Structures are given as structure tokens and as C-alpha cells.
Amino acid sequence: MKQFIFEYDLDMNMTPLQGQLIFDETGQISGIENGVKKFSFHAGEIEEAKVQPGVGCGLLYVTGRGADTNTAPVPSQGCPPSRVLCRFTMTGLKDAGEFCKVVNYYKQTGRAFIPEEAEKRNCPECGRPMMTDIRVCLFCYSKFGVFKRALSFLRPYGKTISVSQVLAMLSILGAMMFPIFNRMLIDNHLYHRTGTWGQVGVIVLMMLLTRVVAELITIGTARMFNKAIGNVSNDLRNAAYSKLQSHSMTLFAKRTPGDLIRRIMEDTETIGDFLSGISRWVFEMILMFIIAITVLFITNWQLTLLILIPVPIVTTLMYFFRRIIHARYERQWRKSSKVNSILHDIIKGIRTVKAFGSEKREIEKFANANRELAVVASKNEVLWGLLFQPMGFVIGAGEFLVQFAGGLMVLNGTLSLGSYVQFTMYLWAIFGPLRWLVNLPRWLADATTSMVKVFEVLDDESELTQAENPSNVPIAGGVSFENVYFGYKSYEPVLKNISLEISPGEMIGLVGKSGVGKSTLINLVMRLYDPNTGRIKINNTDLRDITPEHLHQNMGVVFQESFLFVGTFFENIAYGKPGATYEEVIGAAKAANAHDFITRTPDGYNTMIGEGGQSISGGERQRLSIARAIIKNPDILILDEATSSLDVETEASIQESLARITKGRTTIAIAHRLSTLRNADRLIVLDKGGVAEVGTHSELLRNKGIYYGLVMAQRKTK
């Protein structure tokens, strides 16, 4: 059962404790203190849940009759009757407010919405706090399942990898022949001086040929492996990027650009390196170890056992240390992600930084985040050195035992000198894989963290559901809202009970104060989000039954903040219609009054625009955005402050163009200057999340309501 748990830390006498206030999806509210249940009642019995901040602590209380008699009355509160449910230090103020919003939303709508973040604050299996920016418990998730899924990305390249492994096996067999050749050379020809130069030459020639063949095979194997693994990393990046494109805007609101960029670029590369190691080095290390240990057991089983004495000790220590290492490196990942996010924001907003003279402040912010990363990374390296470097030494301790015991055997005549040399030469094939095994926990910790991060993006289901049998009707029909509720947090609605009809070809102006939901409403029309409740229809078809591709192909949008891509003027305008001809691009530019300033540039339509269009003015960016929208000849045109960055003269010219473009076309427009909407067929005035007034410019002025007040206030500012 889903639950929203608010953890508080004070009792009614201000004494520290461990308390939980629990709201579940059935509407039940329960209070638990130090493991003992104190009260329980249904949210339907109360009127409202509230928070009262104080000095050093706060109260969470309810009004009405729902609180148990064990709770205390709210001090200095008027009617209606109130009861305190818990006290908390001020660190819990935000969470207490979220708890009240969830309860009050249930009280108003009868629907329980449990935020995903609240539900997963603690792992439901082990109870440990969840790491930030990740919804999987790093202590409880199935390592085997993650590895199995990662290995599945190797499947398309299984034939190449299999051939590479066969070649690697031949290369290893060749390398493993050298100690045998040395034993034969020493025992049969050199030690007793019975060999001839021809016999010695034959063996040396065999060694040379074996080395040459092994090196050639190794080069070929490396090339095949690198090509296959490079493709695997590429597949992972493409899969993660494609998944991002299919998501609603909710995902991008939850995660920073730096975090998403790192997941797609760095983490996929880390996974690729890991898969390369798993598919190549693990196979080679195991094969080397098996061959070497087999030969050594045949040569002298007593010495071989001396090599393996430290192995059980080190394996046991690695098992106990693995969780510590995993948590430590996940923390390092988070610090690194924070640094990347700060760097991304500073570079993206460099004009704002310089305009406010905040260079030193931003340098300090980045330096602090970088210092935190350096401290965590340094501590991890110290811990690694303290825990695992000694284990590497312990692993190699068997080498000294072999050198000493083997030397005694040679002196006693129980072991030939050639066998002793062969034994010592094979030690690298034993201790190499074992030392590699010691470093495995660090490698796994880094790789599995990246796997969880990337797979979390791949598994994150979009809130925009796709219809099994979509009905891609013509978009030219009217738009209707039926009892639409929407909030970026469902329990905190921005739009409430919106019901309105927009006729085909009608121009609608959205009016209201900042924050009333105008941009949110057009986001719903574009289906960047889906309503929490209610329906939006186009041509009497629910938007959920229309594919996003079909919807967006027939819809033109000009946002308040114009974004341009790195490229030419032509490419940015033609972005609205891939494959557009020069005539179409020039026609759209002329309609948007952009043709003149484009042709004044040295290369005309082939002039490059810098990132984000920073090399041109805000008004020019706006006109290019308008041209990009209208080149599609869309059925529905959405204008979100489309002329906000234009001077009065240019705006008049654009308004004349827009009047021609919007004629007979369903248009929804938001404008800061209310005078620009006076020619709209109807104006929709939003207030407090709902439709407050509907009418023409003249009608609303005569009514002297909200719209009249907005117009008068704007006139006073001129």
C-alpha cells in the first residue's frame, strides 16, 4: 500500500523522539512514536491539515474532529476546534507542508495522490534512506539482474565477441607455452650441458614464432573487441537518448541537465568499459588461471597449495568490504554530478552571471562543489589504499613462499631447476588474475552505479500513455476542455475544473496575472503533459488517442523564450518543416518580417547562428521562431508571448502578418500587452486556476471585472 510518511523528531513536550505521521492511499492518517501507534483516523473526518511554524520548532495540526484524544489542542487557535498531531524541528517544515497538501487534496477530491519521492524516501525492504537522484536502493537491488541486463547489450555482437574469445584463447595458449619451453631448454640442454646449438636454436625459434603469432592474434583480437564494445556504448547512448525524447516534460523538471548529460555520455561509457572487461579480461584471466594452476599442480602440487593459501582470506574480506565501497563510490558519483550540473548552469547562463557581476560568487560556488568532490574522492582513495592494497600484498605473499620452498627443493634435489623456473614464470598467470580480482570491487561499484543510473532512465515510464489503436484525426477541428484539473504535483493543482470550447478557426486570447496557469494550459494542448483528471479533445477525439507525432506535425508553436539551434538561418527556419525548399523558407521569413535582417548578413540565409541564438538580438530570435512555426502551415497555432521581445514598430508589422496567418486557423495566444489581443474572437480570463471571465475585448471592458482591472493597470504603466 502506498504511503506518504512525514518523519518528525519532537514530542509534545519538545523532547527528541522518532515519530512518523503516515497517510495511506485509503485516506487513513496514523501517528507512530518510538514504534508505538498513538492515534489513527480517516482524513474524511477533518476539515483541513495545517502547519504552524514557530521559533525553533513547528506544529502540524488538523481542524475538525478527526484527532484522537491523545493529541494536544493547538495553542492560541480560534475556531474551528483544532488538534496538534506532531511537533518537529524546523528542518522538517517543508516535508510537513507537503504532507498537509496531500491530505487536503484528498479531502477536496476524494483521491489519494502519493508523491513518488515521498513513497521512496526510505527503502521498503531494508529501511535505509534512499540516495538522492536515484529511486533504487543500492543495498537491495538485484546485482545479478543488473549484470544480466547489461550483458544483454552484447547479444547483437555475440558472433564478433565469440570469434575474438577464440582468438584470445589461442593467444593465451601461445603465451602459456613459454615457461614450458624454458623448462625444456634448461633441464634437457643447458643444465647438464648436453644440448647442441641446433637444439637450442630450434627451441628459441619455436619461442620466437609463438611470440610473433600470439602478438598478431592479440592485435586482431583487440581491434575486434574495441569495435564491438564501441558499438555497445553507442547503442546504450542511443537507447537512453531515445527514451528521453519519448518522455513528458515531467522528467526534465525532476532532473538537472547536467545529471541527464552525464547519464547519457559518461555512464554509458563506463558500462561499455565494464562490458569490455567482462567479455574479454574475465575470460582471459580465468583461462590463464586454469591453465597455469593445472600445469603447476602437475609439476608440484605441494608448491601450488602454498600459492592458494591467502586466497580464501582475501575473498572473505572482499565480501565484507563490498557494500562499504559501493556506497562510497555512489556518493562520489553524486558529488561529480553536482559539479557537472553547476558547470552546465553557469555556462548556459553566462550572460546573466556577467550582467549581475556574479563571477566571483559563481567561481566560489563551483570551487566549493569541486572541493566536496575532491574530499570524497580523496577519502575513497585513502579507504581503497587502506583496505585493498594490503590485500594485494597478501595475495602476493604466496609468491615468496613458493620462492623459498621451491629453492629448498632445488637444493635438496626434489625439484629440477627447469621446473623451478617454469613454476616461477607461471606465477604471473596466477597472481595476475588474483590481483585483478582484488581490484574488482572498485570496478564493480563504479560500473553498477552507472548501470543503475542508465537503466533508471530506460525504465522510467513516460506519463504520456500511448493509445493501442490511435485515431489520428484531422487537427483542424475545435479544441475542448472537459473538467480539466492539472498540477505539476497532482495534489497542488494549477488548473482547476477547466471547461471551455474553442471553435475551429477561432482565435482565443489567454489573459490573467502571472502564475495563473496560461502557459500550463497551452502545454496541455500541446500534450507536453496530460491532465490529472478530465479530458482535452481535438475534433472530438481525446488527445490521448492521438499520437504525439501526428499532433505536433500539425501544430505550430512560438514560445516566450525563443530557442535557436547551432546552425544557419535556413536550418533554423526549416527545422519546422524538414525538407523545406528555399522558397518556402524565404516565404516564412518574409511573413515573420525576418527576411530583411537575414539578407543584411554577409552570408544571408547561410549565416551561422551561435548556440541559443546569442549572436543576434532578442527580437530577431523571436521573428525566426515565428517563421519556424508558420512554415509548417499548422492547423493550430499557439503563440506564447510571441511578440514580447519586439519593439512597437516591429510588433505592429508582425501583428499584421499574424493577422493574415491566423485567419481561419485555430489560434491560442498569450500576450503581455493586452492591446495585442483586442482582435481575438474571444478572451479567456484565468484567475486562481479557473476560468473567471469569457468574452470579447469590448464585452469584458464593459463588465469591469478582472480583465478591466488588468487593462487599467497596464494603461497606468505607460
C-alpha positions in Angstrom: 0.0 0.0 0.0 1.3 3.4 -1.0 2.1 5.7 1.9 3.3 9.3 2.5 5.4 9.3 5.6 6.4 12.5 7.4 9.1 11.8 9.9 9.1 14.2 12.9 11.5 14.5 15.8 9.8 16.1 18.8 7.1 15.0 21.2 4.5 17.4 22.7 7.0 18.3 25.5 9.7 19.2 23.0 11.7 16.0 23.8 13.5 14.4 20.9 12.0 11.2 19.6 11.5 9.2 16.4 8.0 9.8 15.1 6.1 9.1 11.9 2.9 10.6 10.6 1.5 8.3 7.9 -1.1 9.0 5.3 -2.0 6.0 3.1 -3.9 5.6 -0.2 -7.1 4.7 1.7 -7.1 8.2 3.4 -6.1 6.9 6.8 -3.9 9.1 9.0 -1.8 7.4 11.7 0.8 8.6 14.2 3.6 6.4 15.5 6.1 7.4 18.1 9.2 5.3 19.0 7.5 2.3 17.4 4.2 2.7 19.3 1.0 3.7 17.5 -0.6 6.8 19.1 -3.6 7.5 17.0 -5.4 6.7 13.8 -8.3 8.4 12.0 -9.7 9.0 8.5 -8.9 12.1 6.6 -12.6 12.4 5.8 -13.3 13.3 9.5 -11.2 16.5 9.4 -11.7 19.8 7.7 -8.1 20.8 6.9 -4.5 19.9 7.7 -2.2 22.9 8.5 1.3 23.8 9.6 2.1 26.4 12.1 5.8 27.5 12.1 7.3 28.7 15.3 10.6 29.6 16.8 12.9 26.6 16.6 10.0 24.2 16.0 6.7 23.8 14.2 3.3 22.2 14.6 1.3 20.1 12.2 -2.3 20.1 13.2 -5.8 19.4 11.8 -9.0 21.3 12.2 -12.2 19.5 12.9 -13.0 16.4 14.9 -10.5 13.9 13.5 -7.7 14.0 16.1 -7.5 11.4 18.8 -7.9 12.5 22.4 -4.2 11.7 23.0 -3.3 14.7 20.8 -2.9 18.2 22.2 -5.0 21.2 21.3 -3.4 23.9 19.2 -2.4 26.8 21.4 -4.0 30.2 20.7 -6.1 28.9 17.9 -9.6 30.0 17.2 -12.5 28.0 15.9 -13.0 25.5 14.4 -11.6 23.1 17.0 -8.0 22.1 16.3 -5.7 19.3 17.4 -1.9 19.0 17.1 -0.7 15.8 15.5 3.0 16.4 16.0 5.9 18.8 16.6 9.0 19.0 14.6 12.2 21.0 14.3 12.4 23.5 11.5 14.3 21.1 9.3 11.0 19.3 8.7 9.0 22.3 7.8 9.0 21.7 4.0 8.0 18.0 4.4 5.3 18.9 6.8 3.8 21.3 4.3 3.9 18.6 1.6 2.1 16.2 4.0 -0.7 18.7 4.5 -1.1 19.3 0.8 -1.5 15.6 0.1 -4.1 15.3 2.9 -6.0 18.4 1.8 -6.1 17.3 -1.8 -7.6 14.0 -0.7 -10.2 16.0 1.4 -11.1 18.1 -1.6 -11.2 15.5 -4.3 -11.5 12.1 -2.6 -8.4 11.0 -4.5 -5.2 10.0 -2.7 -2.0 11.0 -4.6 1.2 9.7 -3.0 4.2 11.5 -4.5 6.8 9.1 -5.8 9.5 10.9 -4.0 7.8 10.6 -0.6 6.9 7.0 -1.2 10.5 6.0 -1.9 12.3 8.2 0.6 13.2 5.0 2.5 13.8 1.6 1.0 10.7 -0.5 1.7 12.9 -3.7 2.1 15.8 -2.6 4.3 14.5 0.7 5.6 17.7 2.6 4.7 17.3 6.2 3.4 17.3 6.3 -0.4 20.1 8.1 -2.2 19.3 11.4 -3.8 18.7 11.4 -7.6 18.1 7.7 -7.6 15.0 5.6 -7.0 16.7 2.3 -6.4 18.2 1.1 -3.1 21.9 0.4 -3.8 21.9 -2.2 -1.0 18.8 -4.2 -2.1 18.7 -4.1 -5.8 19.4 -7.3 -7.7 23.1 -7.2 -8.8 22.6 -10.3 -10.9 19.6 -8.8 -12.7 21.5 -5.6 -13.5 24.6 -7.5 -14.8 22.3 -9.8 -16.8 20.6 -6.8 -18.4 23.9 -5.1 -19.1 25.3 -8.3 -20.8 22.2 -8.4 -23.0 23.6 -5.4 -24.9 26.4 -7.7 -26.0 24.0 -10.0 -27.8 23.9 -8.3 -31.2 27.7 -8.6 -31.3 27.9 -12.1 -29.9 29.4 -13.6 -33.1 32.2 -11.0 -33.1 32.9 -11.4 -29.4 32.9 -15.2 -29.7 35.4 -15.2 -32.5 37.5 -12.7 -30.5 37.4 -15.0 -27.5 38.6 -18.0 -29.6 41.5 -15.9 -30.9 42.2 -14.7 -27.4 42.3 -18.3 -26.2 44.9 -19.2 -28.9 47.0 -16.1 -27.9 46.9 -17.2 -24.3 47.8 -20.8 -25.1 50.8 -19.4 -27.0 51.9 -17.2 -24.1 51.5 -20.1 -21.7 54.0 -22.2 -23.7 56.9 -20.0 -22.8 57.5 -21.4 -19.3 57.4 -25.0 -20.8 59.9 -24.0 -23.5 62.2 -22.6 -20.7 61.9 -25.8 -18.6 62.8 -27.9 -21.7 65.7 -25.7 -22.6 67.2 -25.7 -19.0 66.6 -29.3 -18.0 67.2 -31.0 -21.3 70.0 -28.9 -22.8 71.6 -26.2 -20.6 71.7 -27.5 -17.0 73.7 -30.7 -17.9 75.3 -29.0 -21.0 74.2 -31.9 -23.2 72.5 -29.9 -25.9 73.8 -28.6 -29.2 73.4 -25.2 -30.7 71.0 -26.6 -33.2 68.7 -28.0 -30.5 68.9 -24.7 -28.6 68.2 -22.8 -31.8 65.1 -24.9 -32.6 63.6 -24.2 -29.2 64.4 -20.5 -29.3 63.0 -20.3 -32.9 59.8 -22.0 -31.6 59.6 -19.4 -28.8 60.0 -16.6 -31.3 57.4 -17.9 -33.7 55.0 -18.5 -30.8 55.5 -14.9 -29.6 55.0 -13.4 -33.1 51.8 -15.4 -33.7 50.5 -14.6 -30.2 51.2 -10.9 -30.7 49.4 -10.8 -34.1 46.4 -12.6 -32.7 46.3 -10.2 -29.8 46.3 -7.2 -32.1 43.5 -8.7 -34.2 41.5 -9.6 -31.0 41.9 -6.1 -29.6 40.6 -4.5 -32.8 37.5 -6.8 -32.9 36.8 -6.2 -29.2 37.2 -2.4 -29.3 34.9 -2.2 -32.3 32.2 -4.3 -30.7 32.3 -2.6 -27.4 32.3 0.8 -29.0 29.1 -0.2 -30.7 27.6 -1.3 -27.4 28.3 2.1 -25.8 26.8 3.7 -28.8 23.7 1.5 -28.6 23.3 2.4 -24.9 23.6 6.2 -25.6 21.1 5.9 -28.4 18.6 4.0 -26.3 18.9 6.4 -23.4 18.6 9.5 -25.7 15.6 8.0 -27.5 13.9 7.3 -24.2 14.4 10.9 -23.1 12.8 12.1 -26.3 9.7 10.0 -25.6 9.2 11.4 -22.1 6.9 14.1 -21.0 8.4 17.3 -19.6 8.0 15.9 -16.0 11.2 14.0 -16.3 13.2 17.1 -17.3 11.6 19.0 -14.4 12.8 16.4 -11.9 16.4 16.1 -13.2 19.1 18.6 -14.0 20.5 18.8 -17.5 24.0 18.0 -16.1 22.7 14.8 -14.5 21.0 13.7 -17.7 24.0 14.5 -19.8 26.3 12.5 -17.5 24.0 9.5 -17.6 23.9 9.5 -21.4 27.5 10.2 -22.0 29.8 9.2 -19.1 27.8 6.4 -17.6 27.2 4.6 -20.9 30.9 4.8 -21.5 31.6 3.3 -18.0 29.2 0.5 -18.8 30.9 -0.1 -22.1 34.3 -0.3 -20.4 32.8 -2.7 -17.9 31.3 -5.0 -20.6 34.6 -4.9 -22.4 36.3 -6.2 -19.2 33.7 -8.8 -18.5 33.6 -10.2 -22.0 37.4 -10.1 -22.6 39.5 -9.9 -19.5 37.4 -12.1 -17.3 37.5 -14.8 -19.9 41.3 -14.4 -20.4 42.0 -14.2 -16.7 40.0 -17.3 -15.9 41.6 -19.2 -18.8 45.1 -18.2 -17.8 44.5 -19.1 -14.2 43.0 -22.5 -15.1 45.9 -23.4 -17.5 48.6 -22.2 -15.0 47.1 -23.9 -11.9 46.7 -27.2 -13.9 50.3 -27.2 -15.1 51.6 -26.2 -11.6 49.6 -29.0 -9.9 51.0 -31.5 -12.4 54.5 -30.1 -11.8 54.4 -29.9 -7.9 51.1 -29.9 -6.0 52.7 -29.0 -2.7 54.1 -25.7 -4.0 50.8 -25.0 -5.7 48.9 -25.2 -2.5 51.3 -22.6 -1.0 50.2 -20.1 -3.7 46.5 -20.6 -2.8 46.8 -20.2 1.0 45.9 -16.4 1.0 43.0 -16.7 -1.4 40.2 -17.7 1.0 41.2 -14.9 3.4 41.2 -12.2 0.7 37.9 -13.4 -0.8 36.2 -13.3 2.7 37.4 -9.7 3.3 36.3 -8.6 -0.1 32.8 -9.9 0.6 32.5 -7.8 3.8 34.0 -4.6 2.2 32.0 -4.6 -1.0 29.0 -2.7 0.4 31.1 0.0 2.0 32.9 0.5 -1.3 29.7 0.6 -3.2 28.0 3.3 -1.1 31.2 5.4 -1.1 31.5 5.4 -4.8 27.8 6.2 -5.2 28.4 9.3 -3.1 31.3 10.3 -5.2 29.1 9.9 -8.3 26.5 12.3 -6.8 29.2 14.9 -6.0 30.5 14.6 -9.5 27.0 15.0 -10.9 26.5 18.2 -8.8 29.7 19.7 -10.2 28.6 18.9 -13.8 25.2 20.5 -13.1 26.7 23.7 -11.7 29.1 23.9 -14.6 26.3 23.4 -17.1 24.1 26.1 -15.5 26.9 28.6 -15.3 27.9 28.2 -18.9 24.3 28.3 -20.1 23.6 31.4 -18.0 26.9 33.2 -18.5 25.2 36.4 -19.8 23.2 36.6 -16.6 26.2 35.9 -14.4 28.2 38.7 -16.1 25.3 41.1 -16.1 25.0 40.8 -12.3 28.7 40.8 -11.7 28.5 37.4 -10.1 31.7 35.9 -11.5 33.4 35.6 -8.1 30.2 34.1 -6.5 29.9 31.5 -9.2 33.6 30.7 -9.0 33.2 30.2 -5.3 30.1 28.0 -5.8 31.9 25.8 -8.3 35.0 25.7 -6.2 33.0 24.6 -3.1 31.3 21.8 -5.1 34.6 20.8 -6.7 36.2 20.8 -3.2 33.4 18.5 -1.9 34.1 16.1 -4.8 37.8 16.2 -4.2 37.3 15.4 -0.5 35.0 12.5 -1.2 37.3 11.2 -3.9 40.4 11.6 -1.7 38.7 9.7 1.2 37.7 6.9 -1.2 41.2 6.6 -2.4 42.5 6.5 1.1 40.0 3.9 2.1 40.8 1.9 -1.0 44.5 2.1 -0.1 43.9 1.0 3.5 41.6 -1.9 2.7 42.7 -3.3 -0.6 46.3 -2.5 -1.1 47.2 -4.8 1.8 45.0 -7.5 0.3 47.0 -7.2 -2.9 50.2 -7.8 -0.8 48.6 -10.7 1.0 47.6 -12.3 -2.4 51.3 -12.0 -3.5 52.6 -13.5 -0.2 52.3 -16.9 -1.8 55.0 -15.9 -4.3 57.6 -15.5 -1.5 56.6 -18.9 0.0 57.0 -20.5 -3.4 60.4 -18.9 -4.0 61.6 -20.1 -0.6 60.1 -23.6 -0.6 61.0 -24.1 -4.3 64.5 -23.0 -3.7 64.9 -25.6 -0.9 63.5 -28.3 -3.1 66.1 -27.5 -5.9 68.9 -27.6 -3.3 67.5 -30.9 -2.0 67.3 -32.4 -5.5 63.5 -33.0 -5.3 62.7 -30.3 -7.9 64.7 -29.7 -11.1 66.0 -26.2 -11.9 63.9 -26.1 -15.1 60.7 -27.0 -13.2 61.6 -24.3 -10.6 62.0 -21.7 -13.4 58.8 -22.9 -15.0 57.0 -22.6 -11.7 58.2 -19.0 -11.0 57.4 -18.0 -14.6 53.8 -19.2 -14.2 53.3 -17.1 -11.0 52.3 -14.1 -13.1 49.4 -16.2 -14.6 48.3 -17.0 -11.0 48.8 -13.7 -9.2 47.8 -11.5 -12.2 44.1 -12.8 -12.1 44.1 -12.8 -8.3 45.3 -9.1 -8.1 42.8 -8.3 -10.8 40.1 -9.9 -8.6 41.2 -7.7 -5.6 40.5 -4.6 -7.7 37.2 -6.0 -8.9 35.0 -4.4 -6.1 36.1 -0.9 -7.0 35.4 -1.6 -10.6 32.0 -3.2 -9.9 31.0 -0.3 -7.6 31.7 2.2 -10.3 30.1 0.2 -13.1 26.9 -0.9 -11.2 26.2 2.7 -10.1 26.4 3.7 -13.7 24.2 0.8 -14.8 21.5 1.7 -12.2 21.5 5.3 -13.4 21.2 4.5 -17.1 18.7 1.7 -16.6 16.6 4.0 -14.4 16.3 6.4 -17.4 15.5 3.4 -19.7 12.9 2.1 -17.3 11.3 5.4 -16.4 7.8 5.2 -17.9 6.5 8.4 -19.5 3.4 9.8 -18.0 2.1 10.3 -21.6 0.5 7.0 -22.3 0.2 5.8 -25.9 -3.1 4.5 -27.3 -3.1 1.0 -28.6 -5.2 2.0 -31.6 -4.6 5.7 -32.1 -7.1 7.8 -34.1 -5.1 10.4 -35.9 -8.0 12.6 -36.9 -7.5 15.9 -38.7 -6.2 18.5 -36.2 -8.2 21.4 -37.8 -11.2 20.7 -35.6 -12.0 22.6 -32.4 -10.4 22.2 -29.0 -12.4 21.4 -25.9 -11.6 21.1 -22.2 -13.8 18.9 -20.1 -13.4 19.4 -16.3 -9.6 19.5 -16.5 -7.5 19.5 -13.4 -3.8 19.7 -13.6 -0.8 20.3 -11.3 2.8 19.6 -11.7 2.2 17.9 -8.3 -1.2 16.4 -8.6 -2.1 17.4 -5.0 -1.2 21.0 -5.8 -3.4 21.8 -8.9 -2.5 24.8 -11.1 -5.6 24.5 -13.2 -9.0 23.6 -11.6 -12.1 22.4 -13.3 -11.3 24.0 -16.7 -14.2 23.6 -19.1 -14.3 25.5 -22.4 -14.8 25.1 -26.1 -12.6 26.6 -28.9 -14.3 26.5 -32.3 -12.4 25.6 -35.5 -10.7 28.7 -36.9 -11.3 30.7 -33.7 -8.6 32.9 -32.2 -8.5 32.7 -28.4 -6.6 35.0 -26.2 -5.5 33.8 -22.7 -5.3 36.5 -20.2 -4.5 36.6 -16.5 -1.9 37.5 -13.9 1.4 35.8 -13.8 1.2 32.3 -12.4 -2.5 31.7 -13.0 -1.8 28.8 -15.5 -1.8 30.4 -19.0 1.4 28.6 -20.2 0.3 25.5 -18.4 -2.9 25.4 -20.3 -1.2 25.6 -23.7 1.3 22.9 -22.5 -1.7 20.7 -22.1 -3.0 21.5 -25.6 0.4 20.5 -27.0 0.3 17.4 -24.8 3.6 18.1 -23.1 1.7 16.9 -20.0 -1.6 15.0 -19.5 -4.4 16.3 -17.3 -4.6 14.8 -13.8 -8.3 14.5 -14.3 -10.7 15.5 -17.1 -10.1 15.4 -20.9 -8.9 17.6 -23.7 -10.3 16.9 -27.1 -9.4 18.0 -30.7 -12.0 17.3 -33.3 -14.0 15.4 -30.6 -11.0 13.0 -30.1 -9.2 12.7 -26.8 -5.6 13.9 -27.1 -4.5 10.6 -25.5 -5.9 8.8 -28.6 -3.8 10.9 -31.0 -0.1 10.1 -31.5 2.2 12.9 -30.3 3.9 12.8 -33.8 0.7 13.5 -35.6 -0.4 16.2 -33.1 2.9 18.1 -33.2 3.3 17.8 -37.0 0.0 19.8 -37.3 0.7 22.3 -34.6 2.9 25.4 -34.7 4.3 27.0 -31.5 6.1 30.2 -30.7 7.4 30.2 -27.1 8.0 33.2 -24.9 11.7 32.2 -24.7 12.9 31.7 -28.3 15.4 28.9 -28.6 17.6 28.5 -31.7 19.9 25.7 -32.6 23.5 26.0 -33.7 23.2 26.2 -37.5 22.3 28.6 -40.2 19.2 30.9 -40.5 17.9 28.5 -43.2 18.4 25.4 -41.0 16.6 27.0 -38.0 13.6 28.1 -40.0 13.4 24.8 -41.9 13.5 22.9 -38.6 9.7 23.4 -38.5 9.4 21.6 -41.9 12.2 19.1 -42.7 13.0 19.2 -46.4 11.6 22.7 -46.9 12.7 24.5 -50.1 14.4 27.8 -50.2 11.2 29.4 -51.5 9.2 28.1 -48.5 11.9 29.3 -46.0 12.1 32.7 -47.6 8.3 33.0 -47.7 8.0 32.1 -44.0 10.8 34.6 -43.2 9.0 37.4 -45.1 5.7 36.6 -43.3 7.5 36.9 -40.0 9.3 40.1 -41.0 12.7 38.4 -40.7 13.8 38.4 -44.4 15.3 41.9 -44.3 17.7 41.4 -41.4 18.7 38.0 -42.7 19.7 39.3 -46.1 21.7 42.1 -44.5 24.1 39.5 -43.1 27.2 38.5 -45.2 26.1 35.0 -46.0 22.3 35.6 -45.9 20.3 32.5 -45.1 23.6 30.5 -44.9 24.9 32.7 -42.0 25.7 30.6 -38.9 23.9 31.3 -35.6 25.7 30.8 -32.4 24.4 28.4 -29.6 21.0 29.6 -28.4 21.0 32.4 -31.0 23.2 34.6 -28.7 24.8 36.3 -31.7 21.5 38.0 -32.7 19.0 40.2 -30.9 16.1 39.0 -28.9 13.6 40.5 -31.4 15.4 38.7 -34.3 15.3 35.4 -32.4 11.6 35.9 -31.9 10.9 36.5 -35.6 12.9 33.4 -36.6 10.8 31.4 -34.1 7.6 32.8 -35.7 9.0 31.8 -39.1 9.8 28.4 -37.9 6.3 27.9 -36.6 4.4 29.2 -39.6 6.5 27.4 -42.3 4.6 24.2 -41.2 1.3 25.8 -42.2 -0.1 24.3 -39.0 -3.8 23.6 -38.3 -3.4 25.0 -34.7 -1.1 27.9 -33.9 0.0 28.6 -30.4 1.6 32.0 -29.5 3.1 32.3 -26.1 4.1 35.9 -25.8 5.1 35.7 -29.5 5.8 39.5 -29.7 7.2 40.1 -26.3 10.8 40.9 -27.5 9.8 43.2 -30.3 9.8 47.0 -30.4 6.5 48.7 -31.1 7.2 49.3 -34.8 8.3 45.7 -35.5 5.4 44.4 -33.3 2.9 46.2 -35.5 4.4 44.7 -38.6 4.4 41.2 -37.0 0.8 41.6 -35.8 -0.2 42.4 -39.4 1.5 39.2 -40.5 0.0 37.2 -37.7 -3.5 38.5 -38.6 -3.1 37.1 -42.1 -1.6 33.8 -40.8 -4.2 33.2 -38.1 -7.2 34.0 -40.3 -9.3 30.8 -40.5 -6.8 28.9 -38.3 -7.4 27.8 -34.7 -5.1 30.0 -32.7 -4.4 30.2 -28.9 -2.4 33.3 -27.9 -0.9 34.6 -24.7 0.3 38.2 -24.8 1.8 40.5 -22.2 0.5 43.6 -24.0 -3.3 43.1 -23.7 -3.9 45.6 -26.6 -2.4 42.9 -29.0 -5.3 40.6 -28.2 -8.2 43.1 -28.8 -8.8 41.5 -32.2 -9.2 38.0 -30.8 -12.5 36.3 -31.3 -12.7 35.6 -27.5 -10.6 36.3 -24.5 -10.4 33.7 -21.7 -9.5 35.3 -18.3 -7.9 32.9 -15.9 -7.8 33.5 -12.2 -6.9 31.3 -9.2 -6.6 28.3 -11.6 -10.0 28.6 -13.1 -11.9 30.4 -15.9 -13.1 33.6 -14.4 -14.3 35.5 -17.5 -15.0 34.8 -21.2 -15.9 37.4 -23.8 -14.6 39.8 -26.4 -12.3 42.7 -25.6 -15.2 45.1 -25.6 -17.6 42.9 -23.6 -15.0 42.3 -20.9 -14.2 46.0 -20.6 -18.0 46.8 -20.2 -18.3 44.2 -17.5 -15.5 45.9 -15.5 -14.3 42.7 -14.0 -10.8 41.2 -13.7 -9.9 41.9 -17.4 -10.9 45.5 -17.0 -8.7 45.8 -14.0 -5.7 44.3 -15.9 -6.2 46.7 -18.8 -6.5 49.8 -16.5 -3.4 48.7 -14.5 -1.4 48.3 -17.8 -2.5 51.7 -19.1 -1.3 53.4 -15.9 2.2 52.0 -16.5 2.5 53.6 -20.0 
